Amino acid sequence: MAAATLTVCILGFGNWGSAIAKIIGTNVRNQQFASTVKMWGFEEAVNGRKLTDIINHDHENVKYLPGHKLPENVVAIPNLSEAVQDAELLVPTTPHQFIHKICNGIMGTVPKKALGIAHNEAITEGPGGLMFISDIIPEKIGMDISVLMGANTASEMAAGKFCETTIGSRVIENGLLFKDLLQTLNFRITVVNDADAVELCGALKSIVAMGTTFCDGLHCGNNSKAAIISLGLVEIITFARIFCKGQVSTATFLESCGLAHLITTSYGGQDCQVVKTFRRTGKPIEKLEQEVLNEQKLQGLETSIVVYRFLKQRGLLDKFPLFTTVYQICYKGRPPTEMITCLQRHPAHV
């Protein structure tokens, strides 16, 4: 494939999808990709106007990324089939709850030579147990999927602040192609061939971040919060070695997708925002998604459910006290003080 023929389509109108659209829309002007970047998302009305019309005329996603102008070559398309037609590079950013529906909608439309890079921070339950979101897309439409995870919040990306990220790819040449598409001076990318571990880091870090938020609510201080992050990293690595296909490199967890992503999310990710409100109000999560996240879907809480079930079925709950405690606080009515008890009883602290 000649690089000049590559057309990009971003799937998702959320804050992160809009932030990456800003980067891609600017970047393609200086590199060998088609100059028009297509963007698809679920159509909705904002103050009586269609969101796609607002993006195309005002060049701003006023609902999910207000205050940040999108490049004029980013074109919002409300029809999914039309958006992906002839698109050789797909960038799915929608919550994992919609992946099956989207894949069903684009089967037979996406070019056979298309490649994808996903930013879906979750794992889900499949017929044979847990499965990666990146496994669903190849299974349904046959394309190779790389994954992108790292310490890069949407607002800071859109503001042009320095961020790092990690691309995990089973075919390293495909990861390097997406690096050419995405990297800028302030959005620095490392490519590794440990795709499963990269994706797992993105999913599990949200469970740890919920634990640090409970710690914040108890006013335990930064030392306790750091201890939770440290224990969380240990559990992420341990889980990866149980779950991931093939050998896992410890070095991957020191990339942006690992420790840095864990720290960033623990100090202000979307899961933290919702858990703080959940802790204070006790409102249902579905209600908080509407109120706190502007109707965007939360990933971490559902991930904690599927991870808990996976561990319980295999008799491994005792090996993952932090993951287990977060689940029990969120869904079994256990008090947030259990987070401190979890730290006190962990073998490393006995």
N, C-alpha and C positions, 0 to 999 in steps of 0.2 A: 504494500500500500504506500503510495506517495503521501507524504505528510500533508501536502497542500490540499489533498482531497478530503481531509478529515473534518467532518461536521460534528459539533458538540451539542448534546441535549442534556439539560439538567432536569431531574425529576424531583419536584418538591418546591413549594413556595414558602417554606418555613424560614426562620431567621438564619439558620446555618446555610441552607440552600441559596438564600439570597446573598449572603456574604460571599460564598464561593462563586456565585454568578458575577459579582463585582470583580473578583480577581480574574476569573476566566475571561470575562468580557474585555477587560483591559489588556490581559496578557496575549490574547490571540492577535491583537493588532501588531504585535512585535515578533510573532513567531509563525511557523508554517502550519496554520490551521485556518479553516474557513472563518471569515470575519464575522458572520452572524452566529450568535449563540442562542439556541432555542431553549425555552424554559417552560415546563409544564407543571401545573398544580391543580388541585381541586378548586373549581370556580366558586366564588362566594361574593356576596355583596358587602361593600364597606361604605357606609354613609350614602346608600342609594346608588352606588356605582359598582360595576364589576371590577374585581381586583385585577384581572388581566388588562382591562382598559386603563386602570390607574398606572400599572407598571409600564405599559406601552406609551402612554401619553405624558405622564408625570415623571417617569423613570425613577420610581421609588416604591418600595413595598411598604406602604404606610401602616399596614397591620402588623407585620412580623419583624420588620427591620426599619422602623421610622427614623428619619433624620439622615439617611445615607442614600445618596444618589447612585443609581445603577447606570452603567454605560448604555448609551443609546443603541448599541448593537445587540443588547440582550432583549430578545423578543418573547413575550409571554404568549403561549398558545393554549387555549382551553381544551382542545381536542387531543386526547392522548395519542391516538394513532397518527394524526397529522404531525404531532410534535416529534415522534420517534422515527418517522419515515425518513430514510436516507441518512439517519444519524449513525455515524460509525463509532462515536465515543459517547457512552451514556454515563451520567453521574447521578445515581439514585441517592437521594438524601431524605426520602420520606420515612416516617416511623415504620418500624417493622410490621406493625399491624396491617399495613396496606400493601405489603410486598406481593402477596399472592394475587390480590386483585389487579395490581398493576401488571404483573407478569402475564396474567390471563388476557389482559387487554392489549398487550403488544406482541403476543405470539404470532408469528407469520408476517409481522410488519417490520421488525428490526432486521437490518441487513445481516446476512450470515457471517460477514467478516467483522461485525461490531465487537467492541471491547467495552468493559465497564469498570468503574471504580466506585465502590459503595462506601457510604458513611452512615451506617446503621448501628447504633450502639446498643445492641441487644443480642441475646441468643433466644431461641424459641424451642418449643417441643415439636418433634417430628414423630413419624411412625416407629422409628427405632430408638427413640430417646431424644436427647438434645441435639440441635443442629444449628449451624451458623446461618445467618441471614444470607451470606454470600453463597451458601450451598443451594439456596432456593432458586436463585436466578439462573445458574447454569442448568439446574435440573429441569426448569421450565422452558427456557429458551436457548440453551446451549452455548451461551457466550462465556468467555473467560472473564472472571471478575477479580480485580485487585481490591484491596481495602485501604482506607485512609483513616487513621486515628492519631490524635495528638493533642497537645496542650494548646488548643486554639478555640477560644470562645468567639461566637459570631460577632458580638459587638466590637471586640478588639480587632478581629480580622477586618471588619468593614471600615474601621477607623484607620487602618493602615499601620497599626502597631505591630512590632516584631512578634512573630509567632513561629514555632517549629511544629513539624508534623512528621508522621511516619507512613510510608506506603509499604504495605505487605503484598507481595505478588508471588504466585506460584510460577509464573513465567516472568523472569526478571526483566526481559526486554519490554514487556507491557508496562511494568512498573516504571521503567525509565521513560517510556513515552508519556505517561501521565505526569511524571515529574517535569518534563519539558512543557506540558500544558499548564501546570499549576504553579510552578516555582517563581517567586519574585525575590527582590532583595529583602523584603520583610516577611516573606512566607517561605521558610527554608525547609527543604524536604530531604529525608533520608529514605532510601529504598532498601528493603530487606526481603529475603525469600522465606520468611517465617510468617506467612500470611495468617495462619490459624491463631498463633499467639498474639499477633497484632490485633486481630478482631476480638479475641477474648478479653484483652486488656480494656478495650473500649466498652465492653459489656459489663465486666465485673467491677470496674472502678466506681460505678454509680452506687453499688451496694455499700462499698466502703465509705463513700461520701455521705450517704445517709447516716452511717454510724458517727461520723465526725460532727454532723449537724445535731444529733442527739447530745453529743458531748458539749457542743456550744450552748445548747439549751440548759444544761446543768451548770454552766459557768465554771467548767473544770480547768480552763486555761489551755494554752498552746502546747504544754508538755503532754497532757493527756491526748490532745488531738493528734500530735505527732506520733504517739504510741499506737493510736488506732490506724494511722496511715501506714506505719511500719508493719503492724500485724496484718493489715489488709494486703500489702504487697506480698508478704509471705504466703497468704492464702491464695492470692491470684496465681502465683508461680506454682504452688502445689496443685491447684485445680488444673492448670494448663498441662502439667505433666501427666495428669490422670486422663484428661479429656481430649487433648489435641492429637491429631494424627501425626505419627512420625516423631522425631526428636525435636525438642524445644530448646532453643538457645537462650541461656541466661542473659546474654547481652541484649536481647530484644527488650527485656523489661527495663533496661537502662536507657532505651530510646525514648523519644517524646511520647510514644503511645503508651509507655509504661509508667514509670515513676512521675514524670512531669505531668502527664495527663491526670494521674491520680491526685496530685497536689492541686492542680488548677480546679478540678471539679470539687474537691473538698473545701475549697475556699470561695465557692460562689457559682457552681453549676446550677442547672435547672432543677436537678433533684434536690439540691439544698434549699432552694427557694420554696419548693412545694412542701418538703418535710418540715421546715420551720413553721409554715402555716398550719400544716397537719398537726404538729405538736401543740400549737397554741389554741387551735379552734376545734380540732377533732372532726372537721368536715370530711365527707367522702372524697376520695381521691379524684373521682370523675368531676366533682364540683370544683375542686382546686385546679384541675387542668384548664377549666374554663376561666376561672377567675385569675389565676396566677400566670398561667402560660398562654393566655389568649387563645385557648382551645387547641393548642398543640398537645401532642401525646407525650406523656412521661415514659421513659424507658426503664429506669432503674427498679421501680417497684415490681413490675411484672417479671423482670429478670430475677429478682430475689425469690419470687415464687417458684419459677422453673428450676432454679439452682437448688433451692431447698428440697424440692421433690426428688431431684436427681440424687442428691446426697443421702436423703432418707432411704430411698429404694436400695442404695448400695451400702447402707450401714456406716456412712462416713461423717455423720453430723459432728461427732466428737473431734474430728480432725479439722473442722472449720467453725470454731466457736464464734467468730465475728459474723460470718455469713448467717449462721444460725440465729444469733442474737438479734440481728437487724430484722430478720423475718419475724421472729417472735414478738418484737416490739410493735411492728407494723400491723401484724395480723392476728396475734394471739393475746393482745392486751397486756403484755409484759411491760413493766415500767421502764422508762429510759435509763434509769440508774443501773439497769442490767449491763449497759455498755461498760461501766467501770468495773463491775463484777467480772465481766468477761476478761478485761485486762488483768485484773488481780489474780485470776485463776489460770491464766494461760501459762503453759509449762515454762516459757522463756522467762517468766517473772516470778516463778516459785523458788 
